[in-house]
Amino acid sequence: MASLIDIRRRLKSVKNTQQITRAMKMVSAAKLRRAQDRVIAARPYAKALREVLASVSSRVKEAKHPLLGVREEKKIALLVVEGDKGLAGAFNSNINRAVTALLAEKKEWESVTVLPIGKRALDYWKRRPSPLAPKAYPGIFARVEYAHAKEIADYLTTEFVEGRIDAAYAVFNEFKSVMTQIVRRDRVLPISRSETALADAAPATEYIYEPDPETILAKLLPRYLEFSIFRMLLESAAAEHGARMTAMESATKNAGEMIDSLTLTYNRARQARITKELIEIVSGAAALE
């Protein structure tokens, strides 16, 4: 059995850990509220953008924009969106498993370039055989800005238009609730005209477009790509805080149970030691009589 000093040291260590996990849970709860508000605020704009794009796209018979060009998928850019920190349960490992499964599934892909977004993604994939893109985006989740999404979209657009990639995919966590994050595998490029249209997005009003629908569509497609990536970043940021809050709540609860168990063990060991000392005293006194 461990000595009283060892039990007391371990008890103190677990109590300190519990204070840290409780503090991290409170910090994640505060950050989650702000991140969740940003996700909810972005959804109406995303819906309206898809409706407008669907309306304009339905009036363009033959769209020849470069971002719509579908070709055989051989060279792929893969956006891997993870967090900047750990202690979030299976948040980051779920993404890595999904990416590994996707690479095993798509045997027809001849070359895959990983574009890591988040420090954890960069740390993990730079030790793997898949080549990394010349750009990486660690540390952006401290404050997700639209400029980040625009920079990523511009890079992917340049690679796609100049023929260095045939398609771009993204693997990220979508925020559903504090307890639930869903791993999504979405194709980012080329943009599918059917994906931009909602089933109920057909406008009831006929609009007159100025300039012509082709010109408007050419302006909307880059904006749609930028905002799609921006929303992925917002969803991932909110999902990370939700996962960390849940993980830290579970860790705090487990620490409490361990503290109760160690306290009971300590009291039993202390009682046994006191009893042993009393027996030795009584035995010694009896021997002197």
FENBELJO-V432887 format. One record per residue. RES is the residue in one small letter. PSI is psi as a letter, one per 20 degrees, with the letter a starting at -180 (NA if undefined). OMEGA is omega in degrees with one decimal (NA if undefined). NEAR is the number of other ideal C-beta (glycine too) atoms within 12 Angstrom. Layout:
res:RES psi:PSI omega:OMEGA near:NEAR
res:RES psi:PSI omega:OMEGA near:NEAR
This chain:
res:m psi:q omega:179.3 near:12
res:a psi:q omega:179.8 near:15
res:s psi:r omega:179.6 near:15
res:l psi:h omega:-179.1 near:21
res:i psi:g omega:179.2 near:14
res:d psi:g omega:179.2 near:16
res:i psi:g omega:-179.4 near:26
res:r psi:h omega:177.6 near:20
res:r psi:g omega:179.5 near:16
res:r psi:h omega:178.2 near:23
res:l psi:g omega:178.2 near:28
res:k psi:g omega:179.1 near:18
res:s psi:g omega:-180.0 near:18
res:v psi:h omega:178.0 near:28
res:k psi:g omega:177.3 near:22
res:n psi:g omega:177.4 near:16
res:t psi:h omega:179.1 near:23
res:q psi:h omega:177.4 near:28
res:q psi:h omega:179.5 near:20
res:i psi:g omega:-178.6 near:19
res:t psi:h omega:177.6 near:29
res:r psi:g omega:178.0 near:23
res:a psi:g omega:179.1 near:20
res:m psi:h omega:176.8 near:31
res:k psi:g omega:-179.9 near:31
res:m psi:h omega:178.3 near:20
res:v psi:g omega:179.4 near:20
res:s psi:h omega:178.3 near:37
res:a psi:g omega:178.7 near:22
res:a psi:g omega:179.4 near:17
res:k psi:h omega:179.2 near:31
res:l psi:g omega:-178.9 near:33
res:r psi:g omega:179.2 near:19
res:r psi:g omega:-179.9 near:20
res:a psi:h omega:179.1 near:34
res:q psi:h omega:177.7 near:28
res:d psi:h omega:179.2 near:18
res:r psi:h omega:178.5 near:28
res:v psi:g omega:-178.9 near:33
res:i psi:h omega:179.5 near:19
res:a psi:h omega:-178.1 near:17
res:a psi:h omega:-174.7 near:29
res:r psi:g omega:177.4 near:21
res:p psi:h omega:178.1 near:13
res:y psi:g omega:178.7 near:23
res:a psi:g omega:179.5 near:28
res:k psi:g omega:179.7 near:21
res:a psi:h omega:179.3 near:20
res:l psi:g omega:177.8 near:31
res:r psi:h omega:-179.9 near:33
res:e psi:g omega:179.6 near:27
res:v psi:g omega:-180.0 near:31
res:l psi:h omega:177.4 near:41
res:a psi:g omega:179.9 near:30
res:s psi:g omega:-179.8 near:29
res:v psi:g omega:-178.3 near:33
res:s psi:h omega:179.8 near:37
res:s psi:i omega:-179.1 near:24
res:r psi:j omega:177.1 near:24
res:v psi:o omega:-175.1 near:25
res:k psi:g omega:-178.2 near:11
res:e psi:n omega:178.9 near:12
res:a psi:p omega:-177.3 near:28
res:k psi:k omega:-179.9 near:13
res:h psi:q omega:-178.1 near:32
res:p psi:h omega:-177.4 near:23
res:l psi:i omega:178.8 near:37
res:l psi:i omega:-174.3 near:30
res:g psi:o omega:179.1 near:23
res:v psi:p omega:176.3 near:20
res:r psi:r omega:-177.6 near:17
res:e psi:p omega:-173.7 near:13
res:e psi:o omega:176.5 near:24
res:k psi:g omega:-179.3 near:19
res:k psi:p omega:-170.1 near:26
res:i psi:p omega:167.4 near:37
res:a psi:p omega:-175.1 near:41
res:l psi:o omega:176.9 near:43
res:l psi:o omega:178.5 near:48
res:v psi:o omega:-173.7 near:48
res:v psi:o omega:176.4 near:55
res:e psi:a omega:-179.3 near:49
res:g psi:r omega:176.8 near:48
res:d psi:i omega:-176.4 near:31
res:k psi:r omega:176.8 near:28
res:g psi:b omega:-179.2 near:22
res:l psi:l omega:179.2 near:30
res:a psi:k omega:179.7 near:38
res:g psi:c omega:-177.6 near:28
res:a psi:j omega:-175.2 near:24
res:f psi:g omega:-177.5 near:42
res:n psi:h omega:-178.0 near:41
res:s psi:h omega:176.6 near:22
res:n psi:h omega:178.1 near:32
res:i psi:g omega:-179.7 near:42
res:n psi:g omega:177.7 near:31
res:r psi:g omega:179.5 near:20
res:a psi:h omega:178.5 near:31
res:v psi:g omega:178.3 near:36
res:t psi:g omega:178.8 near:25
res:a psi:h omega:179.1 near:15
res:l psi:g omega:178.9 near:28
res:l psi:h omega:177.8 near:28
res:a psi:h omega:-178.4 near:12
res:e psi:h omega:-175.2 near:14
res:k psi:m omega:-179.3 near:22
res:k psi:h omega:-176.5 near:11
res:e psi:i omega:177.7 near:15
res:w psi:p omega:-178.8 near:25
res:e psi:h omega:178.4 near:16
res:s psi:p omega:-179.2 near:22
res:v psi:p omega:176.2 near:36
res:t psi:p omega:-177.3 near:33
res:v psi:p omega:175.1 near:41
res:l psi:n omega:-175.8 near:41
res:p psi:p omega:176.4 near:42
res:i psi:o omega:-173.6 near:48
res:g psi:q omega:-175.8 near:41
res:k psi:h omega:-179.1 near:26
res:r psi:h omega:178.3 near:33
res:a psi:g omega:179.5 near:43
res:l psi:g omega:-178.9 near:28
res:d psi:h omega:-177.1 near:23
res:y psi:g omega:-170.0 near:28
res:w psi:i omega:175.7 near:35
res:k psi:i omega:176.1 near:19
res:r psi:j omega:-179.1 near:13
res:r psi:r omega:-176.1 near:20
res:p psi:h omega:-179.4 near:12
res:s psi:p omega:-178.6 near:26
res:p psi:q omega:178.3 near:18
res:l psi:q omega:174.7 near:27
res:a psi:q omega:178.5 near:32
res:p psi:i omega:178.1 near:15
res:k psi:q omega:173.9 near:24
res:a psi:q omega:-173.9 near:30
res:y psi:m omega:173.9 near:36
res:p psi:q omega:173.1 near:27
res:g psi:j omega:-176.4 near:21
res:i psi:i omega:-174.7 near:34
res:f psi:i omega:171.1 near:38
res:a psi:h omega:174.4 near:20
res:r psi:o omega:-178.1 near:17
res:v psi:p omega:179.9 near:35
res:e psi:q omega:178.4 near:20
res:y psi:h omega:179.1 near:22
res:a psi:h omega:176.7 near:17
res:h psi:g omega:-179.7 near:31
res:a psi:h omega:180.0 near:36
res:k psi:g omega:179.1 near:21
res:e psi:g omega:178.3 near:23
res:i psi:g omega:179.9 near:38
res:a psi:g omega:178.6 near:38
res:d psi:g omega:178.8 near:20
res:y psi:g omega:-179.6 near:32
res:l psi:h omega:179.3 near:41
res:t psi:g omega:179.4 near:31
res:t psi:g omega:179.8 near:24
res:e psi:h omega:-176.8 near:30
res:f psi:g omega:-177.8 near:35
res:v psi:h omega:-179.3 near:25
res:e psi:j omega:172.1 near:14
res:g psi:j omega:179.0 near:14
res:r psi:i omega:172.2 near:22
res:i psi:q omega:178.3 near:35
res:d psi:h omega:179.8 near:30
res:a psi:r omega:177.1 near:36
res:a psi:p omega:178.8 near:40
res:y psi:q omega:177.9 near:35
res:a psi:p omega:174.5 near:43
res:v psi:p omega:-175.2 near:41
res:f psi:r omega:175.7 near:44
res:n psi:p omega:176.4 near:46
res:e psi:p omega:-178.2 near:33
res:f psi:p omega:174.8 near:36
res:k psi:g omega:177.0 near:18
res:s psi:r omega:179.8 near:17
res:v psi:h omega:-176.5 near:26
res:m psi:i omega:-170.4 near:17
res:t psi:p omega:170.8 near:18
res:q psi:p omega:-176.5 near:37
res:i psi:p omega:177.5 near:23
res:v psi:p omega:-179.6 near:33
res:r psi:q omega:174.3 near:28
res:r psi:n omega:-174.1 near:28
res:d psi:q omega:172.4 near:29
res:r psi:p omega:-178.1 near:29
res:v psi:g omega:178.8 near:41
res:l psi:q omega:-6.0 near:43
res:p psi:q omega:178.1 near:32
res:i psi:p omega:179.1 near:40
res:s psi:p omega:178.9 near:25
res:r psi:h omega:179.0 near:28
res:s psi:h omega:179.8 near:18
res:e psi:h omega:-178.4 near:24
res:t psi:i omega:-178.1 near:34
res:a psi:p omega:175.0 near:24
res:l psi:q omega:-179.4 near:21
res:a psi:h omega:-178.9 near:10
res:d psi:k omega:-173.3 near:11
res:a psi:j omega:-179.3 near:23
res:a psi:o omega:-175.0 near:16
res:p psi:q omega:178.4 near:20
res:a psi:i omega:-176.9 near:9
res:t psi:p omega:175.1 near:9
res:e psi:p omega:-177.9 near:10
res:y psi:q omega:172.1 near:15
res:i psi:p omega:-174.0 near:11
res:y psi:p omega:176.0 near:20
res:e psi:o omega:4.6 near:8
res:p psi:b omega:-173.5 near:12
res:d psi:q omega:-178.2 near:14
res:p psi:h omega:179.7 near:26
res:e psi:g omega:-180.0 near:21
res:t psi:g omega:179.3 near:17
res:i psi:g omega:179.3 near:25
res:l psi:g omega:178.9 near:33
res:a psi:h omega:177.2 near:24
res:k psi:h omega:-175.3 near:22
res:l psi:h omega:-174.9 near:34
res:l psi:g omega:176.1 near:38
res:p psi:h omega:177.8 near:29
res:r psi:h omega:178.1 near:30
res:y psi:g omega:178.3 near:41
res:l psi:g omega:180.0 near:42
res:e psi:g omega:-176.3 near:33
res:f psi:h omega:176.0 near:32
res:s psi:g omega:178.3 near:40
res:i psi:h omega:178.6 near:43
res:f psi:g omega:179.7 near:37
res:r psi:h omega:175.1 near:38
res:m psi:g omega:-179.5 near:44
res:l psi:g omega:178.6 near:45
res:l psi:g omega:179.5 near:39
res:e psi:g omega:-179.0 near:37
res:s psi:h omega:179.7 near:48
res:a psi:g omega:178.5 near:46
res:a psi:g omega:179.6 near:41
res:a psi:h omega:179.4 near:45
res:e psi:g omega:179.2 near:49
res:h psi:h omega:177.5 near:44
res:g psi:g omega:179.3 near:37
res:a psi:g omega:-179.9 near:44
res:r psi:h omega:178.6 near:40
res:m psi:g omega:179.0 near:38
res:t psi:g omega:-179.5 near:30
res:a psi:g omega:-179.3 near:31
res:m psi:h omega:174.8 near:35
res:e psi:g omega:177.4 near:28
res:s psi:g omega:178.8 near:24
res:a psi:h omega:178.3 near:28
res:t psi:g omega:178.0 near:28
res:k psi:g omega:178.8 near:18
res:n psi:h omega:177.8 near:18
res:a psi:h omega:177.2 near:28
res:g psi:g omega:178.0 near:21
res:e psi:h omega:178.8 near:16
res:m psi:h omega:178.2 near:23
res:i psi:g omega:178.4 near:25
res:d psi:g omega:-179.6 near:18
res:s psi:g omega:179.9 near:18
res:l psi:h omega:177.7 near:27
res:t psi:g omega:177.7 near:21
res:l psi:g omega:178.6 near:16
res:t psi:g omega:179.6 near:24
res:y psi:g omega:-179.0 near:27
res:n psi:h omega:178.2 near:18
res:r psi:g omega:179.8 near:18
res:a psi:h omega:179.5 near:23
res:r psi:g omega:178.6 near:21
res:q psi:g omega:179.3 near:15
res:a psi:h omega:179.5 near:17
res:r psi:g omega:178.8 near:19
res:i psi:g omega:179.3 near:15
res:t psi:g omega:179.3 near:14
res:k psi:g omega:179.9 near:14
res:e psi:h omega:178.0 near:14
res:l psi:g omega:178.9 near:14
res:i psi:g omega:179.4 near:14
res:e psi:h omega:179.4 near:14
res:i psi:g omega:-179.7 near:14
res:v psi:g omega:179.0 near:14
res:s psi:g omega:178.5 near:13
res:g psi:h omega:178.1 near:12
res:a psi:h omega:179.8 near:11
res:a psi:h omega:-179.9 near:10
res:a psi:h omega:-179.7 near:9
res:l psi:i omega:-178.6 near:8
res:e psi:NA omega:NA near:7
